[in-house]
């Protein structure tokens, strides 16, 4: 059962063309490629790379049941690896885990889920196991943390806006 929750993104991803405003991509960690995906094949609850018109750039976002994207994930966002629509067999996932003995040890010892962190260049890196899922929304400057099956907005003494620098969040505004 643990193998079903494991997907590791270990290598740098190739960025889609900057002028591509229509194609939606999923990341395939086995080939280290951004794979175009038809809208009819998008899975609700999975994270995809798409063009965000409000930011005027590409962003990673959750695809929702209503066909829209939710949150433009910014630097420092942490998510379960299984949230990316990776289409690999259990054998391929297990082989990927064996390629990283340090992460594999933590994974098997804790029974946790593998989490990824979004870097400033739009690439995902392995962050560890049993980490709190967070979304830094690049559109709004809001920070969201997952508790149970819901994301809750996080505030601070000066309001609800956050900044992010080097993957770390800090209160913004006064």
N, C-alpha and C positions, 0 to 999 in steps of 0.2 A: 504494500500500500504506500509506503514511503516513496517508492520510485515514481509513483503517479504524480506526486507533488513536486518533483525535482526537474528543473530545467536550468542549466547554467549558461550564462552568456559570458564567455571567457576572452573573446578576441574583439578588437576594435571593429565597429561596424562601418561599412562603406556608406557615405551619405548620398541620398538621392540628389539629382540635379537641382540646383537652387531655383531654376526657373520653372520647375514642375509644380503647377498649382492644382492639378486635377487628380493625380494618381495617389491612391492610398497604399501604404507599404506595411508589411509585417517584417519582423526581423527573423532570419533563419540562422541560428548560432552554429549549425553544422556546416554550412557553406560560407558563413560570414558574409551574407548578402542581405540587402534589403530586397524583398520580393514583392512585386506589385500584386495586389489582390483585388479581385472584383468586389464591388459593393455587396453583391448578393452573397458573397462568401464571408463577410465580416461577422464575427461572433460577438454578441452583446456581452459586456463585462471584460472584454479583452482590450489591450492597449495597442494602438496603431499609430503610425506616423502619417500625418496628413498636413495639407496646407491650411493654416489658420488665418483667415482674412483680417481678423482684428489685430493680430500681431504682424501681419504681412510677412510671414515666414512659416516654415514647417514646424510642427510641434508633435509631441507624443500626447495622446489623449485616450480616455476610455470611450469605447463605442457603446452607445445605449440602445435599448430596445426600440426607441422611437426613431432611430436612424441618425441621431445627432451625436456629436462628440462632446464629452464632458471634461472640463478642466484642460488647460494647456499646461502640461507639466513642465516645470522649470528646474533649473539646477538644484540639486540637493534632494529632489523627490526620491523617496524609497518605496519600492513596490515588490510584491512577491514575484519571483521569476515566472511562476505559472500564469501570471496575468498577461504575458505576451503570448500571442497566438502562435506558439511553436508547434509545428506539426512533425514530431519525431516519434519514433517507436520507443517503447520502454527500454529495449536493448540499447538504442542509441543514447538515451538519457543516462543509462547506467554507465556506458562507456565514457561519456563526458564527465561523469562524476569520478570515475577511476583516474581520469587525467589530472585531477586536482586532489591529491591525497589529504592535504590540510583541510580543505573545505569538506571533503568526504568524511573525515574524522569528526568534525563538528556536527555535521548533518546526522550521522548515524548515532553519535553520542547523545544528542539532544532530541532527536526525532523532529527537529524544527523544519521550517520552510526556509528555502534559500531566498534572500532578498537582494535586490539590485539597487544601485544608486545612480541617478542620472547626473552626468557630469555637464559642465558648462558648454562643452562642444557637442552635446546631444547624444553622447555615447553612454551606454549602460556599463557599469562595473559591478562585480560581485561585492556586496557590502557585508555579508555574513548571514547568520541564521538568527531567528527569533528577534527581529528588529521591528519596531513599530512602523507600520505603513504610514507615510506622510505624502501629501501633495502640496508643493508650492505652486500655486496657480500664477503663471507668468502674465496672464491677462489682468488679474485683479490685485495681485500682491497679497492675496490671502493665503493662509496656511491652514491645511486640513489634516487631522489625524484620524486614523481608523480605530474605532473601538467597536468590537463585535462585528456586526455587518454594516455599520454606518460610519460615514465620515462626518466629523464634528469640526466646525471652524474654531480656530485657536485665536484667542485675543491676548492682549498684554495691557499693561497699565496706561499706555498711550493710545490704545485703539485696536484696530483689527488688521492694519497693514503691516507687512513684513518685508524685509529686504533679504537678499541672500548674497553671500560672498564666499567664494571657495567652498561651496556646498554647505555652509553654515547659515542658519537663520538668525536675524537680529530684528528687534522692533524698529519700525519706521514710523515717522510722524510724531507729533507731540501735541 
